[in-house]
Amino acid sequence: MSALIDLTGRKFGRLTVIERSEDKVLPSGGRKTQWLCKCDCGNYTIVMSNNLIRNHTRSCGCLQKEKVFGGRKTHGLSKTRLYRIFNKIRDRCYNPNNPKYNKYGGRGITICDEWLNDFHKFYKWSMANGYKENLTIDRIDGNKGYSPENCRWVDQEEQQNNRSNNYLITYKGETKTLAQWAKELNIKESTIRSRIQYGWSIDKIFETPINNNAVNRKARKKLITYNNETKTLTEWAKEYNIPYKTLYARLARGWEFSKALTTPLSK
């Protein structure tokens, strides 16, 4: 078996070798070394070693198209928003120098062959599947790559609900994403996630008041009139010999002030 020649960084025609790709498995059971290459036109393609070294493959296919069409542009869409989006997807999936590569290509997120080598097919799919200038592309399953069956065009809020750190939570018979519950209950997503990590039940997570120091300081200074007397929450708690935190929590749950103040502590 001949030693593997590392082609990384070398250029063949219009193709620059980025990194080694998965071997191609032949019907006979043998294997052929393949390389991920970036074409001068911006496309990425996978080429076998022999085809590069023997100069059989010199572009992603654009060279042949230019010959056929006399050097004319093949789609005329290079200045569109869709083309910019497409290039950004390819770059974060296949360029190790991209700041977002670790979240995409670095963890196996790729682009299907149908789109990777032919922007026009991506364009046609987008226009047939609801693309608009205010929408962004979203992967339905965040652990899978970019393909017609796993992508859709959505607004920012819907994409936020589909992020990998969101998951479905059922509470009081309703099922929503973590982001949706956070918005509805006015609780920070980070607070909900922290409580989940502590092993709290869903009821406790959603019903326990936020122990925010700034909120507590404001509440302590707030004047409350009861039985024709006006005092701060701290003063009322002290006079009725009830822990301030208990009084605050009862009020946060919606208790009437008199009930919160006079209900005996459970033993």
N, C-alpha and C positions, 0 to 999 in steps of 0.2 A: 504493500500500500504506500503510495507516494505521500510525502509530507504535505500538510496543508499550507498553502501560501496565503498569508494574510493580505487581503486586498483593501482593508480599511483605509480610507483617505485617498485612494488612487482614483484617477479619472480615466474613463473610457468613453471617447466620443463626448456626448453630452451628459453622461452619467458619472456622478461622484458616489463612490461606495461609502455608505454610512456605517453599517455594521453587518455582522453575519446574521442571516435569517435561519429559519428551520430548514433542515435538509429536505429535499424532494425525494419521496419514496417511490421507487420504480416498480412496475408490475412484477419484475423478477425478484423483488425483495431488496435490491441494491439501493444505494443512496447517492444523491448528487448534492454537493455543497451549493448553497444559494446565498445571495447577498442582497440586503436592502440598499437601494440606490436612489439618489435624488437627481432628477433630470434638471437641466438648465431652465426648462420651462416652468419648473415648480412642482411637477408631478413626482410621486414616489412609485417605485416599481421594484419587484423582486426578480433577480436574474441569476441563472446558474453560472458558476465560475467559468466553465468552458466557453460559454457564449460571450463573456466579457473578455477573456484573455485572447480568444480567437477573433475578436472584433465582429462577432455575429450580431451582437445587440449593442447599439450605440445611443439609444434614446428610449424613452418610455413608449414610443410609438408616434410621437409628434413629428419626428423627422420624416417618416413615411407619409404622414398626412400632409405635410408641407409639400412634399413632392407631388402628391396627387392633386392638391389644390393650388399648386403653383406658388407656394410660400405664403398664402393668405392665412389669416387667423382662422382657427377652426371653430371658435364659438363667439368671439367678439364681446365677451362678457367679463373681461379681466378687470374692469373698473367698477363692477357692481358690488353691492353689499354682500350678496350671496357668495361671490368669488372670494371676498375677504374672509368671510366666515369659514368657507371651505379650506382656505390656506391655513387659517389658525388651527382648525381641527387637525389637519395633517401635521402641522409643526409640533403640536403638543403630544401627538401620538408617536411621531417618528424621529423627532430631533432631540437627542439627549441634552442639548444645551438650552432647550426651552425651560423657563422657570417652572412650568406646570407639568413637565414631562413625568416626574415621579408619580403624579396623581393620575396620569393617563397611560402613555406608552410604558412607563416604568412598572406598571402593575397589570400589563397585558391588554390594555384597551387599544383596539386597532380599528381600521376602516375596512369594510368589505371590499373584495376585489372589484366588484362592479363599479364602485365609486372611486376607489383609489386611483385608478388609471384613466378615468374618464369623467371630468367635471361635468360634462353635458348631461350625463345620466343622473348625477346628483341634482343638477338644475331642474331637469324634467320632473324628477320625483318631488322636489320641493314645491314647484308650481302646481303640481297635481294634488298636493297634500296640505293646502292651506297656508302656504308661506305668505307673510305680510312683513312690511318693513319694521313693525314694532314687535315682532315675535323673535324668539330665540330657539335654537335647536336643543332638544332635550332627549336624553336616552331614557327610555321607559324603565329598563333594568340597568341600574348604575354599574353593575358588575360586568355588563356586556358591551361590545363595541358599537361603532356607528354602522348601521345597516338599515335598509327600508323597513324591516319588521321591528326594529328596536328604537326607531326615532320618530319624533313628532315635532311640530312647531307650536310653542306655547308662549304665554305671557310670563313675565318675571315671577309673579306670585305663584303660578302653577308650577314653575320650575323649582322654586324654593321648596314647595311641598314635596318634591320628588328627590331632594338631595339625599345622599347616602346616609346622613346622620339623622334623617327623619324616619319614623316608622309608625305604624298604626297603633292607636291606643283606644280601647273601648272603655267608656265611662258613662254610667247611667243609661246604658242601652244604646249609646251613640258611638260610632267608630270614626275617628278622624286622625290626621297626622299630628305629630308632636307640634309642628309649627301652627297648625290650625287651632289646636287646644290652647297654645300659648297666647295666640291673638285673641281668642274668645274670652279666656279667663284673665287676661292682662297679667300673665306671669312670664317672666323671661324664659326662653328656651333653655338657657344654661342652667337656670334654677331647677327646671323639671328634670333635665338630664342628671344633675347632681343628686337630686332626691332619688332618682331611679337607681343610681349607683350605690346609694346608701341602703337600698333594699326596702324602701317605703312602699306601702300599698298604694294603688292608684287613688283611692279615696283620700288617703292622708296627703299624697302629693298635691292634689288639686284643692284640698280644703284647708290646709294649714296656711295661716297668714304668712306673708313674707316678713322675715325678721330683719328688716332693713334699718340700720342705725339712724339714718337720716329721718326715715318715717317715724321711728320711735321717738326721736328727739322732738319732732314737730308735735306728735301726739301728746307727749308729756307736758308741753307748754300750752296745749289747747285748753281754753276755759270751757267748762260745762256747768250749766245751771240745773240744779236738782233740788226740789223742796225749797225753792226760793233762795238757795245758796249757790254761789258761783266759785268753783275751784278748778284747779288743774286735775288731769286724770291721775297724776301721781298723788296728789293730796287726797282725792276721793278714795283711792286704793288704800292709803295709809289709815284714813279715818275708819274705814269699814273692815280693816284688818284682812284685806284680800291681796294676794300677790299682784303686782302691777301687770306682769305678763299674762296672768289669767284673765284679768279684767280687759286688757287690750285684745286678747284672743277672742273673748266672747263678743266684744263689740265688732271685731272684724268679721265674725260669722253672722252678723246681722241681729244680734240680741238687742232688745230694748235696754236703755241704760239702767233703768230701775231693776230689771231682771238680772242683768250682768253684775250689778253691784251687790244685790241682796241674796242671790241664790247661794246656798251653802256649798262649800267645796265637797266633792264626793270623796268618800273614805275608802 
